[in-house]
Amino acid sequence: MPYTLVIDQGTHASRAILFSADRQIVAHAEKSIQLLRIDHETIEQDAVEILQSIDHVVTHLPAEKLQQAKCCGICTQRSTVLAWRKDTGQPLSPAISWQDRRSQQDLDQFQSRQARIHEITGLPLSAHYGAGKFRWLLKHNPQVQQALAEDNLCMGPLVSYLLHHLLLNKPHLVDYSNAHRSLLFDIARRDWSNELLDLFTIPAWTLPACKPMLHDYGELIFNTIPVTAVCGDQNASIYAQGPIDPHSAMVNLGTGAFVLSGIDTIHTDTSLLCSVALGNDVSTAYLLEGTINGCGAALDWLQQQEPVDHLFDDLPDWLHSIQSPPLFINTISGLGSPWWKEGPAACFLGDETASVESRYVAVIESIVFLIQHNLDEIQRYKTLDKIHISGGLSKLDGLCQKLANLSALPVVAMPDTEATAHGAAWLAQQCPPHIPPAHSSRRFSTRSDTGLLQRFQLFSDEISSI
């Protein structure tokens, strides 16, 4: 049976996974990568380290199985960008993380154009996206300035840099979903917006050509495997079960959390993001997407202040036994949708003598509360009858149960946490119409939880007053 290779490059690790035709994982390799938090707003990664990590994971798959791979899907963290030399591919900057907000002050001058930017891109004006980061590189990085003067500059989302190095034809390409996160992409035309390139003073020739997620991108340097799909990680996760279920939402929990649901037409009258689910030259499907910055990042934040050994061994018991945790005002990396504002420093409210254990439960509840606000916004446009949940924190039954209780919707946990990779494999296989269902024994029905509802209301009141 032919296999499908997926290269999944995330914030904290790169993975290479081989799937069988019936979506079973037959081989897996993973390597961690560093995330450098220089300060509250400046967050970077080493582009060479990321590239080397991909080489490591692919070459550590069983050689005899890798030789049977007939196609490859590549999915990456979105909104992370960098610059490199056109002639050599040498990076001219670190990879500026999607969490980085160094360009916020510069972007404030464009506040009066917010409505037009949102109309074109489906995104709010935010330093998390690529435009501000490209502007920062052009203004503050001497190597970038020199390469620009020499007509030798390439800039783009991280995936473009990776494609240049991983493919034999060394292209300068980007898929629609990663291009979208640049704040320069016209979501209706599915190409760069000349109006926004002029507004943000970004030279069009430095950016990659925009291509559909399903496209013949070229052959990998590994075994000349054809790359048939490229997309952002969250855009892949919505396809973990195959075709989009129109009445469900997918919640994917990683460093950030993302709440996604498919729609047929562009909506720019919402505080959620409107992004590309899948597109070609003929038609396009779209997503409503909620973004939560402080998911795994919020636990990391508390771990730095109050470290707990073997945290994930203890969290299940704490979530079950602690009934009245304090409130955690989760503004880690700023408030995402539906508020889109910085907010004050993250803090706990309530009992100042609260135990360390209860504070960790409070962080988990804050993630559930932020998810619920995004579900409420989605349901202004469509009816949901269930929630699919995936990602590392979806292993926590207590989190899943709290989400079912708060949302009054059944929650179905993915049978494994590799939703992004499953979706990328389905796309790489050119979206087969009939795939074996991924059955899950972890289903959570709604239960009464008055205390949780009360804490959610208090949390909502606090956030609304910020």
Sine and cosine of phi, psi and omega as CSV:
sin_phi,cos_phi,sin_psi,cos_psi,sin_omega,cos_omega
0.00,0.00,0.70,-0.72,0.05,-1.00
-0.94,0.33,0.51,-0.86,0.02,-1.00
-0.96,-0.29,0.33,-0.95,0.12,-0.99
-0.90,-0.43,0.80,-0.60,0.06,-1.00
-1.00,-0.04,0.71,-0.70,0.13,-0.99
-0.85,-0.52,0.79,-0.61,0.16,-0.99
-0.97,-0.25,0.91,-0.41,-0.08,-1.00
-0.90,-0.43,0.97,-0.25,-0.05,-1.00
-0.97,-0.24,0.94,-0.33,-0.05,-1.00
-0.93,-0.37,-0.03,-1.00,-0.08,-1.00
-0.88,0.48,-0.66,0.75,-0.12,-0.99
-0.95,-0.32,-0.16,0.99,-0.05,-1.00
-0.33,-0.94,0.41,-0.91,0.19,-0.98
-0.94,-0.34,0.63,-0.77,-0.02,-1.00
-0.77,-0.64,0.55,-0.84,0.21,-0.98
-0.82,-0.57,0.79,-0.61,-0.10,-1.00
-0.73,-0.69,0.71,-0.70,0.11,-0.99
-0.97,-0.25,0.79,-0.61,0.04,-1.00
-0.94,-0.34,0.61,-0.79,0.18,-0.98
-0.98,0.19,0.14,-0.99,-0.03,-1.00
-0.88,0.47,-0.43,0.90,0.01,-1.00
-0.99,-0.14,0.40,0.91,0.16,-0.99
0.95,0.32,0.36,0.93,0.10,-0.99
-1.00,0.01,0.65,-0.76,0.06,-1.00
-0.98,0.21,0.85,-0.53,-0.03,-1.00
-0.95,-0.30,-0.27,0.96,0.07,-1.00
-0.32,-0.95,0.51,-0.86,-0.11,-0.99
-0.47,-0.88,0.70,-0.72,0.12,-0.99
-0.66,-0.75,0.58,-0.81,-0.08,-1.00
-0.60,-0.80,0.59,-0.81,0.08,-1.00
-0.63,-0.78,0.77,-0.64,0.01,-1.00
-0.96,0.29,0.47,-0.88,0.10,-1.00
-0.76,-0.65,0.40,-0.92,-0.07,-1.00
-1.00,0.10,0.53,-0.85,0.15,-0.99
-0.86,-0.51,0.86,-0.50,-0.08,-1.00
-0.98,-0.19,0.94,-0.35,0.07,-1.00
-1.00,-0.09,1.00,-0.10,-0.04,-1.00
-0.95,0.32,-0.67,0.75,0.14,-0.99
-0.41,-0.91,-0.18,-0.98,-0.10,-0.99
-0.86,0.52,-0.51,0.86,-0.10,-1.00
-0.94,-0.34,-0.31,0.95,-0.14,-0.99
-0.96,-0.29,0.93,-0.36,-0.12,-0.99
-0.69,-0.72,0.83,-0.55,-0.15,-0.99
-0.70,-0.71,0.24,-0.97,0.16,-0.99
-0.66,-0.75,0.34,-0.94,0.01,-1.00
-1.00,0.04,0.91,-0.41,-0.06,-1.00
-0.89,0.46,-0.60,0.80,0.01,-1.00
-0.92,0.39,-0.65,0.76,0.05,-1.00
-0.87,0.49,-0.66,0.75,0.02,-1.00
-0.88,0.47,-0.73,0.69,0.00,-1.00
-0.88,0.47,-0.69,0.73,0.01,-1.00
-0.91,0.42,-0.55,0.84,0.01,-1.00
-0.91,0.40,-0.57,0.82,0.05,-1.00
-0.93,0.36,-0.68,0.73,0.07,-1.00
-0.85,0.53,-0.65,0.76,-0.01,-1.00
-0.89,0.46,-0.76,0.66,-0.12,-0.99
-0.95,0.32,-0.61,0.79,0.00,-1.00
-0.92,0.39,-0.70,0.72,-0.05,-1.00
-0.96,0.27,-0.20,0.98,0.07,-1.00
-1.00,-0.08,0.05,1.00,0.19,-0.98
-0.97,0.25,0.46,-0.89,0.04,-1.00
-0.85,0.53,0.82,-0.58,-0.11,-0.99
-0.86,0.51,-0.63,0.78,-0.05,-1.00
-0.93,0.36,-0.48,0.88,0.05,-1.00
-0.99,0.17,-0.65,0.76,0.01,-1.00
-0.87,0.50,-0.57,0.82,0.02,-1.00
-0.90,0.43,-0.33,0.94,-0.01,-1.00
-1.00,-0.03,0.00,1.00,0.01,-1.00
-0.96,0.29,0.78,-0.62,-0.05,-1.00
-0.97,-0.26,-0.23,0.97,0.03,-1.00
-0.38,-0.92,0.24,-0.97,-0.04,-1.00
-0.63,-0.78,0.65,-0.76,0.18,-0.98
-0.91,-0.42,0.67,-0.75,0.02,-1.00
-0.87,-0.49,0.81,-0.59,0.09,-1.00
-0.78,-0.62,0.57,-0.82,-0.13,-0.99
-0.65,-0.76,0.30,-0.95,0.19,-0.98
-0.87,0.49,0.64,-0.77,-0.04,-1.00
-0.99,-0.12,0.29,-0.96,0.09,-1.00
0.93,0.38,0.05,1.00,0.15,-0.99
-1.00,-0.01,0.77,-0.63,-0.12,-0.99
-0.73,-0.68,0.28,-0.96,0.12,-0.99
-0.33,-0.94,0.07,-1.00,0.06,-1.00
-0.83,-0.55,0.51,-0.86,0.02,-1.00
-0.48,-0.88,0.27,-0.96,0.00,-1.00
-0.97,0.22,0.70,-0.71,-0.01,-1.00
-0.91,0.42,-0.62,0.79,-0.13,-0.99
-0.98,0.20,-0.59,0.81,-0.09,-1.00
-0.92,-0.38,-0.30,0.96,-0.09,-1.00
0.98,0.21,0.08,1.00,-0.01,-1.00
-0.93,0.37,0.79,-0.62,0.01,-1.00
-0.91,0.41,0.65,-0.76,0.03,-1.00
-0.97,-0.23,-0.04,1.00,-0.03,-1.00
-0.45,-0.90,0.29,-0.96,0.24,-0.97
-0.91,0.42,0.23,-0.97,0.21,-0.98
-0.98,0.21,0.91,-0.41,-0.02,-1.00
-0.99,0.14,0.89,-0.45,-0.17,-0.99
-0.90,0.43,0.45,-0.89,0.11,-0.99
-0.85,0.53,-0.42,0.91,0.00,-1.00
-0.99,0.17,-0.21,0.98,-0.10,-0.99
-0.94,0.34,0.69,-0.73,-0.03,-1.00
-0.79,-0.62,0.43,0.90,-0.08,-1.00
-0.89,0.46,-0.39,0.92,-0.10,-1.00
-1.00,-0.05,0.14,0.99,-0.11,-0.99
-0.86,0.51,-0.71,0.70,-0.03,-1.00
-0.88,0.47,-0.65,0.76,0.03,-1.00
-0.89,0.45,-0.64,0.77,-0.04,-1.00
-0.95,0.30,-0.31,0.95,-0.03,-1.00
-0.86,0.51,-0.43,0.90,-0.01,-1.00
-0.92,0.38,-0.24,0.97,-0.03,-1.00
-0.98,-0.20,0.24,0.97,-0.05,-1.00
-0.84,0.55,-0.59,0.80,-0.04,-1.00
-0.93,0.37,-0.24,0.97,-0.01,-1.00
-0.98,-0.22,0.17,0.98,-0.08,-1.00
-0.82,0.57,-0.73,0.69,-0.07,-1.00
-0.88,0.47,-0.66,0.75,0.00,-1.00
-0.93,0.36,-0.65,0.76,0.05,-1.00
-0.87,0.50,-0.70,0.71,0.01,-1.00
-0.91,0.42,-0.62,0.79,0.00,-1.00
-0.89,0.46,-0.64,0.77,-0.04,-1.00
-0.98,0.21,-0.68,0.74,-0.20,-0.98
-0.98,-0.22,-0.36,0.93,-0.15,-0.99
0.97,0.23,0.18,0.98,-0.04,-1.00
-0.85,-0.53,0.44,-0.90,0.15,-0.99
-0.98,0.19,0.30,-0.95,0.13,-0.99
-0.95,0.33,0.92,-0.39,-0.10,-1.00
-0.52,-0.86,0.59,-0.80,0.05,-1.00
-0.95,0.31,-0.20,0.98,0.04,-1.00
-0.92,0.39,-0.43,0.90,-0.10,-0.99
-1.00,-0.02,0.10,-1.00,-0.25,-0.97
-0.95,0.31,-0.54,0.84,-0.16,-0.99
-0.83,0.56,-0.74,0.67,0.00,-1.00
-0.90,0.44,-0.57,0.82,-0.01,-1.00
-0.95,0.32,-0.65,0.76,0.09,-1.00
-0.88,0.48,-0.69,0.73,0.03,-1.00
-0.87,0.49,-0.66,0.75,0.00,-1.00
-0.89,0.46,-0.70,0.72,0.02,-1.00
-0.88,0.48,-0.69,0.72,-0.02,-1.00
-0.92,0.40,-0.49,0.87,-0.04,-1.00
-1.00,0.02,-0.53,0.84,-0.24,-0.97
-0.86,-0.51,-0.14,0.99,-0.06,-1.00
-0.96,-0.28,0.95,-0.31,-0.05,-1.00
-0.87,0.49,-0.58,0.81,0.02,-1.00
-0.91,0.42,-0.62,0.79,0.05,-1.00
-0.91,0.41,-0.68,0.73,0.00,-1.00
-0.88,0.47,-0.65,0.76,0.01,-1.00
-0.92,0.39,-0.70,0.71,0.02,-1.00
-0.89,0.46,-0.60,0.80,0.06,-1.00
-0.89,0.46,-0.70,0.71,-0.01,-1.00
-0.90,0.43,-0.47,0.88,-0.02,-1.00
-1.00,-0.04,0.12,0.99,-0.08,-1.00
0.82,0.57,0.63,0.78,-0.11,-0.99
-0.78,-0.63,0.50,0.87,-0.10,-0.99
-0.94,-0.34,0.75,-0.66,0.23,-0.97
-0.88,-0.47,0.70,-0.71,0.14,-0.99
-0.76,-0.65,0.42,-0.91,0.05,-1.00
0.15,-0.99,0.07,-1.00,0.15,-0.99
-0.87,0.50,0.38,-0.92,0.00,-1.00
-0.76,0.65,-0.63,0.77,-0.06,-1.00
-0.87,0.50,-0.53,0.85,-0.01,-1.00
-0.92,0.39,-0.67,0.74,0.07,-1.00
-0.88,0.48,-0.68,0.73,-0.01,-1.00
-0.91,0.42,-0.68,0.73,0.02,-1.00
-0.87,0.49,-0.64,0.77,0.01,-1.00
-0.85,0.52,-0.62,0.79,-0.08,-1.00
-1.00,-0.03,-0.43,0.90,-0.10,-1.00
-1.00,-0.03,-0.31,0.95,-0.07,-1.00
-0.97,-0.26,0.60,-0.80,-0.05,-1.00
-0.88,0.47,-0.54,0.84,-0.04,-1.00
-1.00,0.10,-0.02,1.00,0.06,-1.00
0.73,0.69,0.85,0.53,-0.08,-1.00
-0.98,0.20,0.17,-0.99,0.18,-0.98
-0.86,-0.50,0.99,0.11,-0.15,-0.99
-0.76,-0.65,0.35,-0.94,0.13,-0.99
-0.53,-0.85,0.55,-0.83,0.07,-1.00
-0.99,0.11,0.27,-0.96,-0.04,-1.00
-0.84,0.55,-0.68,0.73,-0.14,-0.99
-0.94,0.35,-0.60,0.80,0.06,-1.00
-0.97,0.24,-0.60,0.80,0.07,-1.00
-0.87,0.49,-0.60,0.80,-0.03,-1.00
-0.83,0.55,-0.59,0.81,-0.07,-1.00
-0.98,0.19,0.17,0.99,0.05,-1.00
-1.00,0.07,-0.26,0.97,-0.13,-0.99
0.93,0.37,0.35,0.94,0.01,-1.00
-0.80,-0.60,0.09,1.00,-0.18,-0.98
-0.97,-0.24,0.80,-0.60,0.06,-1.00
-0.99,0.15,0.95,-0.32,-0.14,-0.99
-0.93,0.37,-0.45,0.90,0.03,-1.00
-0.98,0.18,-0.66,0.75,-0.03,-1.00
-1.00,0.09,-0.30,0.95,-0.03,-1.00
0.86,0.52,0.76,0.65,0.04,-1.00
-0.31,-0.95,0.15,-0.99,0.05,-1.00
-0.86,0.51,0.60,-0.80,0.04,-1.00
-1.00,-0.02,0.90,-0.43,0.04,-1.00
-0.87,0.49,-0.58,0.82,0.01,-1.00
-0.88,0.47,-0.68,0.73,-0.04,-1.00
-0.98,0.20,-0.53,0.85,0.11,-0.99
-0.87,0.49,-0.66,0.75,0.05,-1.00
-0.92,0.38,-0.67,0.74,-0.04,-1.00
-0.88,0.48,-0.72,0.70,-0.07,-1.00
-1.00,-0.03,-0.01,1.00,0.03,-1.00
0.85,0.52,0.80,0.60,0.05,-1.00
-0.95,-0.32,0.87,-0.49,0.02,-1.00
-0.90,0.43,0.83,-0.55,-0.08,-1.00
-0.87,0.49,-0.56,0.83,-0.11,-0.99
-0.94,0.35,-0.25,0.97,0.02,-1.00
-0.99,0.14,-0.23,0.97,-0.11,-0.99
-0.99,-0.12,0.43,-0.90,-0.01,-1.00
-0.96,0.28,0.36,-0.93,0.10,-0.99
-0.95,0.30,0.65,-0.76,-0.04,-1.00
-1.00,0.03,0.76,-0.65,-0.02,-1.00
-0.75,-0.66,0.40,-0.91,0.08,-1.00
-0.88,0.48,0.37,-0.93,0.05,-1.00
-0.88,0.47,-0.59,0.81,0.09,-1.00
-1.00,-0.09,0.94,-0.35,-0.14,-0.99
-0.27,-0.96,0.43,-0.90,0.09,-1.00
-0.99,0.11,1.00,-0.05,-0.10,-1.00
-0.99,0.16,-0.36,0.93,-0.06,-1.00
0.77,-0.64,-0.13,-0.99,-0.07,-1.00
-0.94,-0.34,0.64,-0.77,0.03,-1.00
-0.92,0.39,0.50,-0.87,0.13,-0.99
-0.91,0.40,-0.30,0.95,0.07,-1.00
-1.00,0.01,0.95,-0.31,0.14,-0.99
0.87,0.48,0.29,0.96,0.00,-1.00
0.76,0.65,0.65,0.76,0.03,-1.00
-0.97,0.26,0.79,-0.62,0.00,-1.00
-0.94,0.33,0.73,-0.68,0.08,-1.00
-1.00,0.00,0.91,-0.42,-0.10,-0.99
-0.94,-0.33,-0.11,0.99,0.03,-1.00
-0.46,-0.89,0.68,-0.74,0.08,-1.00
-0.67,-0.74,0.72,-0.69,0.04,-1.00
-0.29,-0.96,0.21,-0.98,0.12,-0.99
-0.94,0.35,0.43,-0.90,-0.11,-0.99
-0.86,0.50,-0.72,0.70,-0.03,-1.00
-0.94,0.33,-0.54,0.84,0.07,-1.00
-0.91,0.42,-0.45,0.90,0.09,-1.00
-0.98,0.22,-0.62,0.78,-0.13,-0.99
-0.88,0.48,-0.49,0.87,-0.02,-1.00
-0.90,0.43,-0.32,0.95,-0.01,-1.00
-0.98,-0.20,0.29,0.96,-0.02,-1.00
-0.86,0.51,-0.50,0.87,0.02,-1.00
-0.98,-0.21,0.23,0.97,-0.07,-1.00
1.00,-0.07,-0.60,-0.80,-0.04,-1.00
-0.82,0.57,0.52,-0.86,-0.05,-1.00
-0.91,0.42,0.74,-0.67,0.14,-0.99
-0.99,0.14,0.90,-0.43,-0.13,-0.99
-0.92,0.40,-0.29,0.96,-0.07,-1.00
-0.94,-0.33,0.25,0.97,0.01,-1.00
-0.84,-0.54,0.28,-0.96,0.15,-0.99
-0.87,-0.49,0.57,-0.82,0.09,-1.00
-0.96,-0.27,0.80,-0.60,0.10,-1.00
-0.93,-0.36,0.87,-0.49,-0.02,-1.00
-0.90,-0.44,0.85,-0.53,-0.15,-0.99
-0.95,-0.30,0.90,-0.43,0.07,-1.00
-0.68,-0.74,-0.66,-0.75,0.11,-0.99
-0.86,0.52,-0.69,0.72,0.22,-0.97
-0.95,-0.33,0.13,-0.99,0.09,-1.00
-0.88,-0.47,0.54,-0.84,-0.05,-1.00
-0.71,-0.70,0.69,-0.72,-0.03,-1.00
-0.87,-0.49,0.90,-0.43,-0.16,-0.99
-0.80,-0.60,0.58,-0.81,0.08,-1.00
-0.47,-0.88,0.68,-0.73,-0.09,-1.00
-0.97,0.26,0.57,-0.82,0.09,-1.00
-0.66,-0.75,0.31,-0.95,-0.07,-1.00
-1.00,-0.05,-0.41,0.91,-0.09,-1.00
-0.76,-0.65,0.31,-0.95,0.02,-1.00
-0.95,0.32,0.74,-0.67,0.12,-0.99
-0.87,-0.50,0.88,-0.48,0.08,-1.00
-0.89,-0.45,0.25,0.97,0.02,-1.00
-0.97,-0.22,0.49,0.87,-0.09,-1.00
-0.76,-0.65,0.43,-0.90,0.09,-1.00
-0.99,0.13,-0.07,1.00,0.15,-0.99
-0.99,0.12,0.16,-0.99,0.11,-0.99
-1.00,0.09,0.52,-0.85,0.19,-0.98
-0.91,-0.42,0.88,-0.47,-0.09,-1.00
-0.75,-0.66,0.10,-1.00,-0.06,-1.00
-1.00,0.07,0.83,-0.56,0.08,-1.00
-1.00,0.06,-0.70,0.72,0.00,-1.00
-0.25,-0.97,0.61,-0.79,-0.02,-1.00
-0.39,-0.92,0.44,-0.90,0.16,-0.99
-0.61,-0.79,-0.26,-0.97,-0.05,-1.00
-0.95,0.31,-0.18,0.98,-0.09,-1.00
-0.96,-0.27,-0.73,0.68,-0.10,-0.99
-0.57,-0.82,0.30,-0.95,-0.02,-1.00
-0.63,-0.78,0.68,-0.74,0.17,-0.99
-0.96,-0.29,0.47,-0.88,-0.14,-0.99
-0.82,-0.57,0.22,-0.98,0.04,-1.00
-0.79,-0.61,0.62,-0.79,0.37,-0.93
-1.00,0.00,0.73,-0.68,-0.11,-0.99
-0.67,-0.74,0.79,-0.62,0.15,-0.99
-0.99,-0.17,0.59,-0.81,-0.05,-1.00
-0.84,-0.55,0.81,-0.59,0.04,-1.00
-0.86,-0.51,0.89,-0.45,-0.10,-0.99
-0.97,0.22,-0.57,0.82,-0.11,-0.99
-0.98,-0.19,0.98,0.22,0.11,-0.99
-0.96,-0.29,-0.98,-0.19,0.11,-0.99
-0.85,0.53,-0.51,0.86,0.03,-1.00
-0.88,0.47,-0.51,0.86,0.03,-1.00
-0.95,0.33,-0.64,0.77,0.09,-1.00
-0.91,0.42,-0.63,0.78,0.06,-1.00
-0.87,0.50,-0.66,0.75,0.02,-1.00
-0.86,0.52,-0.73,0.68,-0.01,-1.00
-0.94,0.33,-0.57,0.82,0.04,-1.00
-0.88,0.47,-0.56,0.83,0.04,-1.00
-0.92,0.38,-0.53,0.84,-0.04,-1.00
-1.00,0.01,-0.63,0.78,-0.04,-1.00
-0.69,-0.73,0.97,0.25,-0.10,-1.00
-0.89,0.46,0.62,-0.78,0.05,-1.00
-0.78,-0.63,0.84,-0.54,0.07,-1.00
-0.94,0.34,0.62,-0.79,0.06,-1.00
0.82,0.57,0.70,0.71,-0.08,-1.00
-0.80,0.60,-0.72,0.70,-0.12,-0.99
-0.97,0.24,-0.16,0.99,0.18,-0.98
-0.98,0.22,-0.50,0.86,-0.09,-1.00
-1.00,-0.08,-0.49,0.87,-0.10,-0.99
-0.82,0.57,-0.66,0.75,-0.01,-1.00
-0.84,0.55,-0.68,0.73,0.01,-1.00
-0.92,0.38,-0.65,0.76,0.00,-1.00
-0.90,0.44,-0.67,0.74,0.00,-1.00
-0.90,0.43,-0.50,0.86,0.00,-1.00
-0.98,0.18,-0.61,0.79,-0.19,-0.98
-0.99,-0.11,-0.45,0.89,-0.07,-1.00
-1.00,0.00,0.92,-0.39,-0.13,-0.99
-0.99,-0.14,-0.35,0.94,-0.08,-1.00
-0.71,-0.70,0.92,0.38,0.04,-1.00
-0.95,0.31,0.27,-0.96,0.13,-0.99
-0.94,0.33,0.02,-1.00,0.11,-0.99
-1.00,-0.05,0.66,-0.75,0.13,-0.99
-0.92,-0.40,0.87,-0.50,0.03,-1.00
-1.00,0.05,0.98,-0.18,-0.21,-0.98
-1.00,0.01,1.00,0.00,0.05,-1.00
-0.93,-0.38,0.44,0.90,0.01,-1.00
-0.86,0.51,0.83,-0.56,-0.05,-1.00
0.87,0.49,0.38,0.93,0.03,-1.00
1.00,0.04,0.38,-0.93,0.05,-1.00
-0.99,0.17,0.83,-0.56,0.07,-1.00
-0.99,0.14,-0.61,-0.79,-0.02,-1.00
-0.95,0.32,0.49,-0.87,0.02,1.00
-1.00,-0.05,0.31,0.95,-0.10,-1.00
-0.99,-0.14,-0.70,0.72,-0.01,-1.00
0.82,0.57,0.89,0.45,0.08,-1.00
-0.49,-0.87,0.29,-0.96,-0.10,-1.00
-0.93,0.36,-0.78,0.62,-0.05,-1.00
0.98,0.19,0.22,-0.97,0.05,-1.00
-0.97,0.25,0.03,-1.00,0.07,-1.00
-0.88,0.47,0.59,-0.81,0.03,-1.00
-0.85,0.53,0.61,-0.79,-0.05,-1.00
-0.37,-0.93,0.29,-0.96,0.10,-0.99
-0.98,-0.19,0.61,-0.79,0.08,-1.00
-0.88,-0.48,0.55,-0.84,0.03,-1.00
0.91,-0.41,-0.58,-0.81,-0.09,-1.00
-0.89,0.47,0.92,-0.40,-0.01,-1.00
-0.93,0.36,-0.27,0.96,0.02,-1.00
-0.99,-0.11,0.20,0.98,-0.03,-1.00
-0.83,0.56,0.61,-0.79,-0.04,-1.00
-0.94,0.33,0.33,-0.95,0.09,-1.00
-0.85,0.53,-0.67,0.74,-0.02,-1.00
-0.85,0.52,-0.69,0.72,-0.03,-1.00
-0.94,0.34,-0.48,0.88,0.04,-1.00
-0.94,0.35,-0.59,0.81,0.08,-1.00
-0.91,0.41,-0.62,0.79,0.07,-1.00
-0.90,0.44,-0.63,0.78,0.02,-1.00
-0.88,0.48,-0.62,0.78,0.04,-1.00
-0.90,0.44,-0.69,0.72,0.04,-1.00
-0.87,0.49,-0.69,0.72,0.02,-1.00
-0.89,0.46,-0.60,0.80,0.00,-1.00
-0.89,0.46,-0.58,0.81,0.05,-1.00
-0.90,0.44,-0.69,0.72,0.04,-1.00
-0.88,0.48,-0.67,0.75,-0.01,-1.00
-0.89,0.45,-0.68,0.73,0.01,-1.00
-0.91,0.40,-0.62,0.79,0.08,-1.00
-0.87,0.50,-0.70,0.71,-0.06,-1.00
-0.88,0.47,-0.63,0.78,0.04,-1.00
-0.87,0.49,-0.60,0.80,0.03,-1.00
-0.96,0.28,-0.60,0.80,0.09,-1.00
-0.89,0.46,-0.65,0.76,0.04,-1.00
-0.87,0.49,-0.64,0.77,0.00,-1.00
-0.93,0.37,-0.66,0.75,0.04,-1.00
-0.85,0.52,-0.65,0.76,-0.08,-1.00
-0.97,0.25,-0.02,1.00,0.22,-0.98
-0.95,0.31,-0.35,0.94,-0.10,-0.99
-0.92,-0.40,-0.30,0.95,-0.06,-1.00
-0.31,-0.95,0.31,-0.95,0.01,-1.00
-0.99,-0.10,0.73,-0.68,0.07,-1.00
-0.96,-0.29,0.61,-0.80,0.08,-1.00
-0.87,-0.49,-0.07,1.00,0.09,-1.00
-0.23,-0.97,0.24,-0.97,0.02,-1.00
-0.82,-0.57,0.77,-0.64,0.20,-0.98
-0.99,-0.13,0.65,-0.76,-0.03,-1.00
-0.75,-0.66,0.64,-0.77,-0.05,-1.00
-0.52,-0.85,0.02,-1.00,-0.02,-1.00
1.00,-0.09,0.18,-0.98,-0.15,-0.99
-0.82,0.57,-0.70,0.71,-0.05,-1.00
-0.96,0.28,-0.20,0.98,0.05,-1.00
-0.93,0.36,-0.17,0.99,0.10,-0.99
-0.93,0.37,-0.31,0.95,-0.05,-1.00
-0.99,0.12,0.96,-0.28,0.03,-1.00
-0.84,0.53,-0.59,0.80,-0.03,-1.00
-0.89,0.45,-0.63,0.78,0.06,-1.00
-0.91,0.41,-0.73,0.68,-0.01,-1.00
-0.87,0.50,-0.66,0.75,-0.01,-1.00
-0.92,0.39,-0.65,0.76,0.03,-1.00
-0.88,0.47,-0.62,0.78,0.02,-1.00
-0.92,0.40,-0.65,0.76,0.05,-1.00
-0.89,0.45,-0.67,0.74,-0.01,-1.00
-0.90,0.43,-0.68,0.73,-0.07,-1.00
-0.97,0.26,-0.64,0.77,-0.09,-1.00
-0.99,0.13,-0.30,0.95,-0.12,-0.99
0.86,0.51,0.51,0.86,0.06,-1.00
-0.79,-0.62,0.57,-0.82,0.09,-1.00
-0.91,0.41,0.60,-0.80,0.00,-1.00
-0.90,-0.44,0.78,-0.62,0.01,-1.00
-0.90,-0.43,0.89,-0.45,0.01,-1.00
-0.99,0.11,0.68,-0.73,0.06,-1.00
-0.86,0.50,0.59,-0.81,-0.04,-1.00
-0.90,0.43,-0.41,0.91,0.23,-0.97
-0.69,-0.72,0.15,-0.99,-0.14,-0.99
-1.00,-0.02,0.13,0.99,-0.09,-1.00
-1.00,-0.06,0.77,0.64,-0.03,-1.00
-0.88,0.48,-0.67,0.75,-0.01,-1.00
-0.86,0.51,-0.73,0.68,-0.03,-1.00
-0.92,0.39,-0.64,0.76,0.05,-1.00
-0.85,0.52,-0.71,0.70,0.00,-1.00
-0.91,0.42,-0.65,0.76,0.01,-1.00
-0.90,0.43,-0.59,0.81,0.04,-1.00
-0.91,0.41,-0.67,0.74,0.01,-1.00
-0.88,0.47,-0.67,0.75,0.04,-1.00
-0.91,0.41,-0.69,0.72,-0.01,-1.00
-0.88,0.47,-0.51,0.86,0.04,-1.00
-0.99,0.16,0.15,0.99,0.04,-1.00
0.92,0.38,0.63,0.78,0.20,-0.98
0.84,0.55,0.87,0.49,0.03,-1.00
-0.85,0.52,0.69,-0.72,-0.09,-1.00
-0.94,0.34,-0.45,0.89,-0.05,-1.00
-0.83,-0.55,0.90,-0.43,0.03,-1.00
-0.77,-0.64,0.50,-0.86,0.03,-1.00
-0.88,0.48,0.72,-0.69,0.01,-1.00
-0.91,0.41,0.57,-0.82,0.07,-1.00
-1.00,-0.05,0.99,-0.13,-0.06,-1.00
-0.96,0.27,0.63,-0.78,0.04,-1.00
-0.80,-0.60,0.73,-0.69,0.07,-1.00
-1.00,0.01,-0.07,1.00,-0.04,-1.00
-0.98,-0.19,1.00,0.01,0.02,-1.00
-0.86,-0.51,0.70,-0.72,-0.13,-0.99
-0.84,-0.54,0.89,-0.46,0.04,-1.00
-1.00,-0.03,0.38,-0.92,-0.04,-1.00
-0.93,0.38,0.69,-0.72,0.11,-0.99
-0.81,-0.59,0.42,-0.91,0.05,-1.00
-0.94,0.34,0.74,-0.68,0.01,-1.00
-0.49,-0.87,0.99,0.17,-0.09,-1.00
-0.88,0.48,-0.65,0.76,-0.02,-1.00
-0.88,0.47,-0.65,0.76,0.03,-1.00
-0.89,0.45,-0.69,0.72,0.01,-1.00
-0.89,0.46,-0.64,0.77,0.01,-1.00
-0.92,0.40,-0.68,0.74,0.02,-1.00
-0.91,0.41,-0.58,0.81,0.06,-1.00
-0.89,0.46,-0.66,0.75,0.01,-1.00
-0.91,0.42,-0.67,0.74,0.04,-1.00
-0.90,0.45,-0.67,0.74,0.04,-1.00
-0.87,0.50,-0.72,0.70,-0.03,-1.00
-0.89,0.45,-0.64,0.77,0.03,-1.00
-0.90,0.44,-0.66,0.75,0.01,-1.00
-0.90,0.43,-0.70,0.71,-0.02,-1.00
-0.90,0.43,-0.66,0.76,-0.03,-1.00
-0.92,0.40,-0.37,0.93,-0.01,-1.00
-1.00,0.03,-0.11,0.99,-0.01,-1.00
-0.95,0.30,0.00,0.00,0.00,0.00
